[in-house]
Amino acid sequence: MQTFTDIGKLIVRTPGTLGGRPHIAGTRVSVQRVAAWYKMGLNAEEIVERMGNLTLSQVYAALTYYHANREEIEAYLTTEKLVFLSAYPEESSNNYSNPI
């Protein structure tokens, strides 16, 4: 018998997990992490290879969430970058691009 995936349940927010940020259900992989790799030029298949524990449908769900909620995820990415650069100011001249 064929099984079906409810795509509305692939991305979740769980209080106490990743600060309540959206992540792939059943994992601790945030949408912002997937979006950061995508922005670095990786495609969905390469992200699956890099992670090893995600399916292609999970990565596409995260990318869909990112594109549908770009302002929210970009705010997380910007905050993360600023926190990193305040902790490691020497990296500011390296055109830092955060894959996390």
HUPE-V363713 format. One record per helix or strand of 2 or more residues. SS is the DSSP state (hx for helix, st for strand). FROM is the first residue (numbers start at 1). TO is the last residue. Records with the same first field share a line. If there is no record, write none. Layout:
SS: FROM-TO, FROM-TO
This chain:
hx: 7-9, 18-20, 31-39, 44-51, 56-68, 70-87, 89-94
st: 11-12, 23-24
